[in-house]
Protein backbone atom coordinates (compact mmCIF):
# COMPACT_ATOMS: atom_id res chain seq x y z
CA UNK A 1 0.00 0.00 0.00
CA UNK A 2 1.30 3.43 -0.85
CA UNK A 3 1.25 6.02 1.91
CA UNK A 4 0.61 9.70 1.23
CA UNK A 5 4.01 10.75 2.49
CA UNK A 6 5.68 8.75 -0.31
CA UNK A 7 3.41 9.68 -3.22
CA UNK A 8 5.64 12.45 -4.53
CA UNK A 9 8.79 10.35 -4.24
CA UNK A 10 7.22 7.35 -5.93
CA UNK A 11 5.71 9.44 -8.72
CA UNK A 12 9.07 11.09 -9.41
CA UNK A 13 10.91 7.78 -9.43
CA UNK A 14 8.35 6.12 -11.64
CA UNK A 15 9.05 8.78 -14.26
CA UNK A 16 12.77 8.08 -14.13
CA UNK A 17 12.98 4.30 -14.47
CA UNK A 18 10.21 1.79 -15.21
CA UNK A 19 9.59 -0.32 -12.12
CA UNK A 20 10.42 -3.64 -13.77
CA UNK A 21 13.16 -2.50 -16.16
CA UNK A 22 16.35 -4.57 -16.05
CA UNK A 23 19.12 -2.69 -14.25
CA UNK A 24 22.13 -1.80 -16.50
CA UNK A 25 25.54 -3.08 -15.53
CA UNK A 26 24.34 -6.20 -13.72
CA UNK A 27 25.58 -9.71 -14.40
CA UNK A 28 24.04 -11.89 -17.09
CA UNK A 29 20.75 -13.69 -16.29
CA UNK A 30 21.07 -16.61 -13.88
CA UNK A 31 19.17 -19.50 -15.44
CA UNK A 32 17.47 -21.71 -12.91
CA UNK A 33 17.74 -19.33 -9.98
CA UNK A 34 17.04 -20.19 -7.21
CA UNK A 35 18.17 -23.80 -7.04
CA UNK A 36 19.32 -23.74 -3.39
CA UNK A 37 18.40 -21.94 -0.12
CA UNK A 38 18.81 -18.17 0.11
CA UNK A 39 20.49 -16.48 3.07
CA UNK A 40 18.78 -13.36 4.43
CA UNK A 41 21.10 -11.40 6.72
CA UNK A 42 19.39 -9.42 9.47
CA UNK A 43 21.87 -6.92 10.99
CA UNK A 44 20.06 -6.90 14.35
CA UNK A 45 19.44 -9.44 17.15
CA UNK A 46 16.95 -12.27 16.95
CA UNK A 47 13.63 -11.49 18.58
CA UNK A 48 13.58 -7.78 17.76
CA UNK A 49 11.18 -5.94 15.48
CA UNK A 50 13.49 -6.05 12.43
CA UNK A 51 14.08 -9.77 12.96
CA UNK A 52 10.34 -10.48 13.22
CA UNK A 53 9.70 -8.46 10.06
CA UNK A 54 12.46 -10.32 8.18
CA UNK A 55 11.21 -13.75 9.25
CA UNK A 56 7.67 -12.96 8.13
CA UNK A 57 8.87 -11.75 4.74
CA UNK A 58 11.35 -14.60 4.35
CA UNK A 59 8.70 -17.21 5.00
CA UNK A 60 6.30 -15.65 2.50
CA UNK A 61 8.90 -15.21 -0.25
CA UNK A 62 10.31 -18.71 0.27
CA UNK A 63 6.93 -20.25 -0.42
CA UNK A 64 6.68 -18.53 -3.79
CA UNK A 65 10.34 -18.99 -4.77
CA UNK A 66 10.30 -22.68 -3.92
CA UNK A 67 13.45 -22.45 -1.79
CA UNK A 68 13.89 -21.86 1.93
CA UNK A 69 15.14 -18.48 3.10
CA UNK A 70 17.56 -18.88 6.00
CA UNK A 71 17.62 -16.00 8.50
CA UNK A 72 21.19 -15.11 9.50
CA UNK A 73 21.29 -12.68 12.43
CA UNK A 74 24.51 -10.62 12.47
CA UNK A 75 23.92 -7.93 15.13
CA UNK A 76 26.34 -5.29 16.30
CA UNK A 77 27.57 -1.74 15.70
CA UNK A 78 24.15 -0.43 14.73
CA UNK A 79 23.83 -2.85 11.83
CA UNK A 80 27.33 -2.34 10.42
CA UNK A 81 28.55 -5.89 11.16
CA UNK A 82 25.68 -7.51 9.28
CA UNK A 83 25.91 -5.06 6.39
CA UNK A 84 29.65 -5.72 6.03
CA UNK A 85 29.03 -9.48 5.92
CA UNK A 86 26.46 -8.99 3.16
CA UNK A 87 28.67 -6.61 1.19
CA UNK A 88 31.47 -9.19 1.14
CA UNK A 89 29.18 -11.97 -0.12
CA UNK A 90 28.93 -13.04 -3.75
CA UNK A 91 26.47 -11.12 -5.89
CA UNK A 92 24.73 -14.26 -7.07
CA UNK A 93 21.29 -13.77 -5.53
CA UNK A 94 21.85 -16.24 -2.72
CA UNK A 95 22.70 -13.62 -0.08
CA UNK A 96 20.28 -10.81 0.74
CA UNK A 97 20.20 -8.14 3.46
CA UNK A 98 17.53 -6.23 5.29
CA UNK A 99 18.86 -2.73 4.64
CA UNK A 100 17.99 0.19 6.91
CA UNK A 101 18.71 3.90 7.32
CA UNK A 102 21.69 3.04 9.53
CA UNK A 103 23.32 0.64 7.10
CA UNK A 104 22.59 2.35 3.77
CA UNK A 105 22.54 6.07 4.58
CA UNK A 106 23.34 7.34 8.07
CA UNK A 107 26.56 5.44 8.75
CA UNK A 108 28.59 7.14 6.03
CA UNK A 109 27.91 10.55 7.58
CA UNK A 110 28.64 9.46 11.15
CA UNK A 111 31.82 7.44 10.77
CA UNK A 112 35.10 8.41 9.13
CA UNK A 113 35.33 5.06 7.39
CA UNK A 114 32.81 2.24 7.13
CA UNK A 115 34.11 -1.30 6.50
CA UNK A 116 31.94 -1.36 3.37
CA UNK A 117 30.57 1.06 0.80
CA UNK A 118 26.76 1.46 0.91
CA UNK A 119 26.85 1.77 -2.89
CA UNK A 120 27.99 -1.88 -2.96
CA UNK A 121 24.36 -2.90 -2.60
CA UNK A 122 21.71 -3.34 -5.26
CA UNK A 123 18.32 -2.11 -4.08
CA UNK A 124 15.53 -4.63 -4.59
CA UNK A 125 12.55 -3.00 -2.93
CA UNK A 126 11.32 -0.95 0.00
CA UNK A 127 9.40 -2.95 2.60
CA UNK A 128 8.08 -0.34 4.98
CA UNK A 129 8.66 2.34 7.57
CA UNK A 130 8.21 2.62 11.33
CA UNK A 131 6.75 5.85 12.73
CA UNK A 132 8.28 7.02 16.00
CA UNK A 133 6.42 8.68 18.84
CA UNK A 134 7.60 11.39 21.22
CA UNK A 135 6.82 10.24 24.74
CA UNK A 136 6.81 12.30 27.95
CA UNK A 137 6.44 11.24 31.56
CA UNK A 138 4.71 13.04 34.44
CA UNK A 139 7.83 15.07 35.31
CA UNK A 140 7.20 17.16 32.19
CA UNK A 141 4.64 19.91 32.86
CA UNK A 142 3.23 19.63 29.34
CA UNK A 143 0.30 17.76 27.84
CA UNK A 144 0.80 19.07 24.31
CA UNK A 145 3.74 19.63 22.00
CA UNK A 146 3.17 23.39 22.13
CA UNK A 147 3.44 23.32 25.92
CA UNK A 148 6.57 21.16 25.74
CA UNK A 149 8.33 23.57 23.38
CA UNK A 150 7.40 26.53 25.59
CA UNK A 151 8.69 24.73 28.68
CA UNK A 152 11.92 23.74 26.93
CA UNK A 153 12.58 27.32 25.81
CA UNK A 154 12.02 28.56 29.36
CA UNK A 155 14.51 25.95 30.62
CA UNK A 156 17.24 25.67 27.96
CA UNK A 157 19.48 22.66 28.40
CA UNK A 158 17.60 21.35 31.43
CA UNK A 159 15.47 18.77 29.60
CA UNK A 160 16.85 15.53 28.22
CA UNK A 161 15.54 13.03 25.70
CA UNK A 162 16.38 9.38 25.28
CA UNK A 163 17.01 7.46 22.07
CA UNK A 164 17.85 3.94 20.84
CA UNK A 165 21.51 4.96 20.69
CA UNK A 166 24.02 7.36 19.13
CA UNK A 167 23.39 7.87 15.43
CA UNK A 168 20.10 5.99 15.33
CA UNK A 169 16.98 7.44 13.72
CA UNK A 170 15.61 7.93 17.23
CA UNK A 171 18.62 10.14 18.02
CA UNK A 172 18.30 12.06 14.76
CA UNK A 173 14.59 12.57 15.41
CA UNK A 174 15.51 14.41 18.60
CA UNK A 175 18.14 16.52 16.86
CA UNK A 176 15.72 17.46 14.10
CA UNK A 177 13.16 18.37 16.76
CA UNK A 178 15.67 20.65 18.48
CA UNK A 179 16.59 22.36 15.22
CA UNK A 180 13.04 22.95 14.06
CA UNK A 181 11.67 24.08 17.45
CA UNK A 182 14.69 26.14 18.49
CA UNK A 183 15.07 24.27 21.78
CA UNK A 184 18.12 22.94 23.58
CA UNK A 185 17.96 19.47 25.16
CA UNK A 186 20.49 16.86 26.24
CA UNK A 187 20.63 13.58 24.34
CA UNK A 188 20.84 10.38 26.41
CA UNK A 189 21.54 7.25 24.31
CA UNK A 190 20.28 3.80 25.32
CA UNK A 191 20.61 0.38 23.72
CA UNK A 192 17.01 0.16 22.64
CA UNK A 193 13.55 0.19 24.19
CA UNK A 194 14.50 -2.47 26.75
CA UNK A 195 16.64 0.23 28.40
CA UNK A 196 14.86 3.40 27.28
CA UNK A 197 11.33 2.56 28.43
CA UNK A 198 12.39 1.72 32.02
CA UNK A 199 14.41 4.94 32.05
CA UNK A 200 11.49 7.19 31.14
CA UNK A 201 9.06 5.28 33.38
CA UNK A 202 11.40 5.65 36.36
CA UNK A 203 12.01 9.33 35.73
CA UNK A 204 15.67 9.05 34.68
CA UNK A 205 14.75 10.91 31.48
CA UNK A 206 11.62 13.00 30.83
CA UNK A 207 11.34 12.43 27.06
CA UNK A 208 11.94 9.52 24.72
CA UNK A 209 11.60 8.95 20.97
CA UNK A 210 10.29 5.40 20.74
CA UNK A 211 8.52 3.10 18.32
CA UNK A 212 4.76 3.13 18.72
CA UNK A 213 4.51 -0.61 19.30
CA UNK A 214 6.61 -0.45 22.51
CA UNK A 215 5.46 2.96 23.69
CA UNK A 216 1.72 2.66 23.11
CA UNK A 217 0.94 0.28 26.01
CA UNK A 218 2.34 2.84 28.45
CA UNK A 219 0.34 5.63 26.81
CA UNK A 220 -2.84 3.58 27.16
CA UNK A 221 -2.06 2.88 30.81
CA UNK A 222 -1.68 6.61 31.46
CA UNK A 223 1.94 6.33 32.60
CA UNK A 224 3.24 8.26 29.58
CA UNK A 225 1.90 10.99 27.29
CA UNK A 226 2.10 10.87 23.49
CA UNK A 227 3.05 14.32 22.23
CA UNK A 228 3.56 13.70 18.52
CA UNK A 229 4.28 11.30 15.67
CA UNK A 230 7.49 11.74 13.68
CA UNK A 231 6.13 10.88 10.22
CA UNK A 232 4.27 13.32 7.98
CA UNK A 233 1.10 11.26 8.37
CA UNK A 234 -0.68 10.04 11.50
CA UNK A 235 -0.30 6.43 12.54
CA UNK A 236 -3.33 4.14 12.35
CA UNK A 237 -2.08 2.57 15.60
CA UNK A 238 -2.72 5.82 17.49
CA UNK A 239 -4.79 8.04 15.16
CA UNK A 240 -5.76 10.58 17.82
CA UNK A 241 -2.14 11.67 18.27
CA UNK A 242 -1.19 14.41 15.79
CA UNK A 243 2.08 14.50 13.94
CA UNK A 244 4.81 16.90 14.98
CA UNK A 245 4.55 18.45 11.52
CA UNK A 246 0.87 19.33 11.84
CA UNK A 247 1.47 20.94 15.24
CA UNK A 248 3.35 23.85 13.75
CA UNK A 249 6.48 22.28 12.28
CA UNK A 250 5.76 21.45 8.63
CA UNK A 251 8.50 19.38 7.03
CA UNK A 252 9.25 17.40 10.17
CA UNK A 253 9.32 13.86 8.79
CA UNK A 254 11.79 11.23 10.00
CA UNK A 255 11.47 7.51 10.57
CA UNK A 256 13.33 4.19 10.37
CA UNK A 257 12.79 2.34 7.08
CA UNK A 258 13.50 -1.18 5.89
CA UNK A 259 14.25 -2.58 2.45
CA UNK A 260 15.53 -5.68 0.73
CA UNK A 261 18.99 -5.32 -0.84
CA UNK A 262 21.70 -7.57 -2.28
CA UNK A 263 25.45 -7.38 -2.96
CA UNK A 264 26.43 -5.75 -6.26
CA UNK A 265 26.72 -8.07 -9.24
CA UNK A 266 23.37 -9.77 -8.77
CA UNK A 267 21.88 -10.62 -12.20
CA UNK A 268 19.18 -8.29 -13.49
CA UNK A 269 16.59 -11.02 -13.92
CA UNK A 270 17.12 -12.11 -10.31
CA UNK A 271 16.55 -8.54 -9.09
CA UNK A 272 13.34 -8.46 -11.12
CA UNK A 273 12.16 -11.82 -9.79
CA UNK A 274 12.96 -10.85 -6.20
CA UNK A 275 11.11 -7.55 -6.55
CA UNK A 276 8.05 -9.21 -8.08
CA UNK A 277 8.04 -11.81 -5.32
CA UNK A 278 8.51 -9.20 -2.59
CA UNK A 279 5.81 -6.98 -4.04
CA UNK A 280 3.29 -9.82 -4.19
CA UNK A 281 4.15 -10.81 -0.61
CA UNK A 282 3.66 -7.25 0.63
CA UNK A 283 0.14 -7.25 -0.78
CA UNK A 284 -0.82 -10.37 1.13
CA UNK A 285 -3.17 -9.40 3.95
CA UNK A 286 -1.84 -12.01 6.37
CA UNK A 287 1.77 -10.89 5.88
CA UNK A 288 0.79 -7.23 6.20
CA UNK A 289 -0.89 -8.02 9.53
CA UNK A 290 2.27 -9.75 10.78
CA UNK A 291 4.46 -6.82 9.77
CA UNK A 292 2.13 -4.29 11.36
CA UNK A 293 2.45 -6.20 14.64
CA UNK A 294 6.12 -5.12 14.67
CA UNK A 295 5.05 -1.47 14.50
CA UNK A 296 5.97 -1.06 10.84
CA UNK A 297 3.75 0.21 8.03
CA UNK A 298 4.05 -1.66 4.76
CA UNK A 299 5.09 0.56 1.84
CA UNK A 300 6.06 -1.48 -1.20
CA UNK A 301 8.33 0.43 -3.58
CA UNK A 302 10.24 -0.82 -6.64
CA UNK A 303 14.04 -0.68 -7.05
CA UNK A 304 13.86 2.67 -8.86
CA UNK A 305 11.43 4.15 -6.37
CA UNK A 306 13.49 2.82 -3.45
CA UNK A 307 16.64 4.36 -4.94
CA UNK A 308 14.97 7.75 -5.27
CA UNK A 309 13.87 7.63 -1.64
CA UNK A 310 17.39 6.69 -0.48
CA UNK A 311 18.89 9.62 -2.41
CA UNK A 312 16.48 12.08 -0.85
CA UNK A 313 17.03 10.61 2.62
CA UNK A 314 20.80 10.90 2.15
CA UNK A 315 20.55 14.62 1.34
CA UNK A 316 18.38 15.26 4.39
CA UNK A 317 20.53 13.13 6.71
CA UNK A 318 23.82 14.72 5.63
CA UNK A 319 22.47 18.17 6.40
CA UNK A 320 20.99 17.11 9.74
CA UNK A 321 24.17 15.38 10.94
CA UNK A 322 26.30 18.38 9.94
CA UNK A 323 24.08 20.92 11.67
CA UNK A 324 23.78 18.78 14.79
CA UNK A 325 27.53 18.24 14.93
CA UNK A 326 27.19 14.48 15.42
CA UNK A 327 30.49 12.67 14.96
CA UNK A 328 31.00 9.04 16.03
CA UNK A 329 34.53 8.72 14.65
C-alpha positions as CSV (number, residue, x, y, z in Angstrom):
1,X,0.0,0.0,0.0
2,X,1.3,3.4,-0.8
3,X,1.2,6.0,1.9
4,X,0.6,9.7,1.2
5,X,4.0,10.8,2.5
6,X,5.7,8.8,-0.3
7,X,3.4,9.7,-3.2
8,X,5.6,12.4,-4.5
9,X,8.8,10.4,-4.2
10,X,7.2,7.4,-5.9
11,X,5.7,9.4,-8.7
12,X,9.1,11.1,-9.4
13,X,10.9,7.8,-9.4
14,X,8.4,6.1,-11.6
15,X,9.0,8.8,-14.3
16,X,12.8,8.1,-14.1
17,X,13.0,4.3,-14.5
18,X,10.2,1.8,-15.2
19,X,9.6,-0.3,-12.1
20,X,10.4,-3.6,-13.8
21,X,13.2,-2.5,-16.2
22,X,16.3,-4.6,-16.0
23,X,19.1,-2.7,-14.2
24,X,22.1,-1.8,-16.5
25,X,25.5,-3.1,-15.5
26,X,24.3,-6.2,-13.7
27,X,25.6,-9.7,-14.4
28,X,24.0,-11.9,-17.1
29,X,20.7,-13.7,-16.3
30,X,21.1,-16.6,-13.9
31,X,19.2,-19.5,-15.4
32,X,17.5,-21.7,-12.9
33,X,17.7,-19.3,-10.0
34,X,17.0,-20.2,-7.2
35,X,18.2,-23.8,-7.0
36,X,19.3,-23.7,-3.4
37,X,18.4,-21.9,-0.1
38,X,18.8,-18.2,0.1
39,X,20.5,-16.5,3.1
40,X,18.8,-13.4,4.4
41,X,21.1,-11.4,6.7
42,X,19.4,-9.4,9.5
43,X,21.9,-6.9,11.0
44,X,20.1,-6.9,14.3
45,X,19.4,-9.4,17.1
46,X,17.0,-12.3,16.9
47,X,13.6,-11.5,18.6
48,X,13.6,-7.8,17.8
49,X,11.2,-5.9,15.5
50,X,13.5,-6.1,12.4
51,X,14.1,-9.8,13.0
52,X,10.3,-10.5,13.2
53,X,9.7,-8.5,10.1
54,X,12.5,-10.3,8.2
55,X,11.2,-13.7,9.2
56,X,7.7,-13.0,8.1
57,X,8.9,-11.8,4.7
58,X,11.4,-14.6,4.3
59,X,8.7,-17.2,5.0
60,X,6.3,-15.7,2.5
61,X,8.9,-15.2,-0.3
62,X,10.3,-18.7,0.3
63,X,6.9,-20.2,-0.4
64,X,6.7,-18.5,-3.8
65,X,10.3,-19.0,-4.8
66,X,10.3,-22.7,-3.9
67,X,13.4,-22.4,-1.8
68,X,13.9,-21.9,1.9
69,X,15.1,-18.5,3.1
70,X,17.6,-18.9,6.0
71,X,17.6,-16.0,8.5
72,X,21.2,-15.1,9.5
73,X,21.3,-12.7,12.4
74,X,24.5,-10.6,12.5
75,X,23.9,-7.9,15.1
76,X,26.3,-5.3,16.3
77,X,27.6,-1.7,15.7
78,X,24.1,-0.4,14.7
79,X,23.8,-2.9,11.8
80,X,27.3,-2.3,10.4
81,X,28.5,-5.9,11.2
82,X,25.7,-7.5,9.3
83,X,25.9,-5.1,6.4
84,X,29.6,-5.7,6.0
85,X,29.0,-9.5,5.9
86,X,26.5,-9.0,3.2
87,X,28.7,-6.6,1.2
88,X,31.5,-9.2,1.1
89,X,29.2,-12.0,-0.1
90,X,28.9,-13.0,-3.7
91,X,26.5,-11.1,-5.9
92,X,24.7,-14.3,-7.1
93,X,21.3,-13.8,-5.5
94,X,21.9,-16.2,-2.7
95,X,22.7,-13.6,-0.1
96,X,20.3,-10.8,0.7
97,X,20.2,-8.1,3.5
98,X,17.5,-6.2,5.3
99,X,18.9,-2.7,4.6
100,X,18.0,0.2,6.9
101,X,18.7,3.9,7.3
102,X,21.7,3.0,9.5
103,X,23.3,0.6,7.1
104,X,22.6,2.3,3.8
105,X,22.5,6.1,4.6
106,X,23.3,7.3,8.1
107,X,26.6,5.4,8.8
108,X,28.6,7.1,6.0
109,X,27.9,10.5,7.6
110,X,28.6,9.5,11.2
111,X,31.8,7.4,10.8
112,X,35.1,8.4,9.1
113,X,35.3,5.1,7.4
114,X,32.8,2.2,7.1
115,X,34.1,-1.3,6.5
116,X,31.9,-1.4,3.4
117,X,30.6,1.1,0.8
118,X,26.8,1.5,0.9
119,X,26.9,1.8,-2.9
120,X,28.0,-1.9,-3.0
121,X,24.4,-2.9,-2.6
122,X,21.7,-3.3,-5.3
123,X,18.3,-2.1,-4.1
124,X,15.5,-4.6,-4.6
125,X,12.5,-3.0,-2.9
126,X,11.3,-1.0,0.0
127,X,9.4,-3.0,2.6
128,X,8.1,-0.3,5.0
129,X,8.7,2.3,7.6
130,X,8.2,2.6,11.3
131,X,6.8,5.9,12.7
132,X,8.3,7.0,16.0
133,X,6.4,8.7,18.8
134,X,7.6,11.4,21.2
135,X,6.8,10.2,24.7
136,X,6.8,12.3,27.9
137,X,6.4,11.2,31.6
138,X,4.7,13.0,34.4
139,X,7.8,15.1,35.3
140,X,7.2,17.2,32.2
141,X,4.6,19.9,32.9
142,X,3.2,19.6,29.3
143,X,0.3,17.8,27.8
144,X,0.8,19.1,24.3
145,X,3.7,19.6,22.0
146,X,3.2,23.4,22.1
147,X,3.4,23.3,25.9
148,X,6.6,21.2,25.7
149,X,8.3,23.6,23.4
150,X,7.4,26.5,25.6
151,X,8.7,24.7,28.7
152,X,11.9,23.7,26.9
153,X,12.6,27.3,25.8
154,X,12.0,28.6,29.4
155,X,14.5,26.0,30.6
156,X,17.2,25.7,28.0
157,X,19.5,22.7,28.4
158,X,17.6,21.3,31.4
159,X,15.5,18.8,29.6
160,X,16.9,15.5,28.2
161,X,15.5,13.0,25.7
162,X,16.4,9.4,25.3
163,X,17.0,7.5,22.1
164,X,17.9,3.9,20.8
165,X,21.5,5.0,20.7
166,X,24.0,7.4,19.1
167,X,23.4,7.9,15.4
168,X,20.1,6.0,15.3
169,X,17.0,7.4,13.7
170,X,15.6,7.9,17.2
171,X,18.6,10.1,18.0
172,X,18.3,12.1,14.8
173,X,14.6,12.6,15.4
174,X,15.5,14.4,18.6
175,X,18.1,16.5,16.9
176,X,15.7,17.5,14.1
177,X,13.2,18.4,16.8
178,X,15.7,20.7,18.5
179,X,16.6,22.4,15.2
180,X,13.0,22.9,14.1
181,X,11.7,24.1,17.4
182,X,14.7,26.1,18.5
183,X,15.1,24.3,21.8
184,X,18.1,22.9,23.6
185,X,18.0,19.5,25.2
186,X,20.5,16.9,26.2
187,X,20.6,13.6,24.3
188,X,20.8,10.4,26.4
189,X,21.5,7.2,24.3
190,X,20.3,3.8,25.3
191,X,20.6,0.4,23.7
192,X,17.0,0.2,22.6
193,X,13.5,0.2,24.2
194,X,14.5,-2.5,26.7
195,X,16.6,0.2,28.4
196,X,14.9,3.4,27.3
197,X,11.3,2.6,28.4
198,X,12.4,1.7,32.0
199,X,14.4,4.9,32.1
200,X,11.5,7.2,31.1
201,X,9.1,5.3,33.4
202,X,11.4,5.6,36.4
203,X,12.0,9.3,35.7
204,X,15.7,9.1,34.7
205,X,14.7,10.9,31.5
206,X,11.6,13.0,30.8
207,X,11.3,12.4,27.1
208,X,11.9,9.5,24.7
209,X,11.6,9.0,21.0
210,X,10.3,5.4,20.7
211,X,8.5,3.1,18.3
212,X,4.8,3.1,18.7
213,X,4.5,-0.6,19.3
214,X,6.6,-0.5,22.5
215,X,5.5,3.0,23.7
216,X,1.7,2.7,23.1
217,X,0.9,0.3,26.0
218,X,2.3,2.8,28.5
219,X,0.3,5.6,26.8
220,X,-2.8,3.6,27.2
221,X,-2.1,2.9,30.8
222,X,-1.7,6.6,31.5
223,X,1.9,6.3,32.6
224,X,3.2,8.3,29.6
225,X,1.9,11.0,27.3
226,X,2.1,10.9,23.5
227,X,3.1,14.3,22.2
228,X,3.6,13.7,18.5
229,X,4.3,11.3,15.7
230,X,7.5,11.7,13.7
231,X,6.1,10.9,10.2
232,X,4.3,13.3,8.0
233,X,1.1,11.3,8.4
234,X,-0.7,10.0,11.5
235,X,-0.3,6.4,12.5
236,X,-3.3,4.1,12.3
237,X,-2.1,2.6,15.6
238,X,-2.7,5.8,17.5
239,X,-4.8,8.0,15.2
240,X,-5.8,10.6,17.8
241,X,-2.1,11.7,18.3
242,X,-1.2,14.4,15.8
243,X,2.1,14.5,13.9
244,X,4.8,16.9,15.0
245,X,4.5,18.5,11.5
246,X,0.9,19.3,11.8
247,X,1.5,20.9,15.2
248,X,3.3,23.9,13.7
249,X,6.5,22.3,12.3
250,X,5.8,21.4,8.6
251,X,8.5,19.4,7.0
252,X,9.2,17.4,10.2
253,X,9.3,13.9,8.8
254,X,11.8,11.2,10.0
255,X,11.5,7.5,10.6
256,X,13.3,4.2,10.4
257,X,12.8,2.3,7.1
258,X,13.5,-1.2,5.9
259,X,14.3,-2.6,2.5
260,X,15.5,-5.7,0.7
261,X,19.0,-5.3,-0.8
262,X,21.7,-7.6,-2.3
263,X,25.4,-7.4,-3.0
264,X,26.4,-5.8,-6.3
265,X,26.7,-8.1,-9.2
266,X,23.4,-9.8,-8.8
267,X,21.9,-10.6,-12.2
268,X,19.2,-8.3,-13.5
269,X,16.6,-11.0,-13.9
270,X,17.1,-12.1,-10.3
271,X,16.5,-8.5,-9.1
272,X,13.3,-8.5,-11.1
273,X,12.2,-11.8,-9.8
274,X,13.0,-10.9,-6.2
275,X,11.1,-7.5,-6.5
276,X,8.0,-9.2,-8.1
277,X,8.0,-11.8,-5.3
278,X,8.5,-9.2,-2.6
279,X,5.8,-7.0,-4.0
280,X,3.3,-9.8,-4.2
281,X,4.1,-10.8,-0.6
282,X,3.7,-7.2,0.6
283,X,0.1,-7.2,-0.8
284,X,-0.8,-10.4,1.1
285,X,-3.2,-9.4,4.0
286,X,-1.8,-12.0,6.4
287,X,1.8,-10.9,5.9
288,X,0.8,-7.2,6.2
289,X,-0.9,-8.0,9.5
290,X,2.3,-9.8,10.8
291,X,4.5,-6.8,9.8
292,X,2.1,-4.3,11.4
293,X,2.4,-6.2,14.6
294,X,6.1,-5.1,14.7
295,X,5.1,-1.5,14.5
296,X,6.0,-1.1,10.8
297,X,3.8,0.2,8.0
298,X,4.1,-1.7,4.8
299,X,5.1,0.6,1.8
300,X,6.1,-1.5,-1.2
301,X,8.3,0.4,-3.6
302,X,10.2,-0.8,-6.6
303,X,14.0,-0.7,-7.1
304,X,13.9,2.7,-8.9
305,X,11.4,4.2,-6.4
306,X,13.5,2.8,-3.5
307,X,16.6,4.4,-4.9
308,X,15.0,7.7,-5.3
309,X,13.9,7.6,-1.6
310,X,17.4,6.7,-0.5
311,X,18.9,9.6,-2.4
312,X,16.5,12.1,-0.9
313,X,17.0,10.6,2.6
314,X,20.8,10.9,2.2
315,X,20.6,14.6,1.3
316,X,18.4,15.3,4.4
317,X,20.5,13.1,6.7
318,X,23.8,14.7,5.6
319,X,22.5,18.2,6.4
320,X,21.0,17.1,9.7
321,X,24.2,15.4,10.9
322,X,26.3,18.4,9.9
323,X,24.1,20.9,11.7
324,X,23.8,18.8,14.8
325,X,27.5,18.2,14.9
326,X,27.2,14.5,15.4
327,X,30.5,12.7,15.0
328,X,31.0,9.0,16.0
329,X,34.5,8.7,14.6
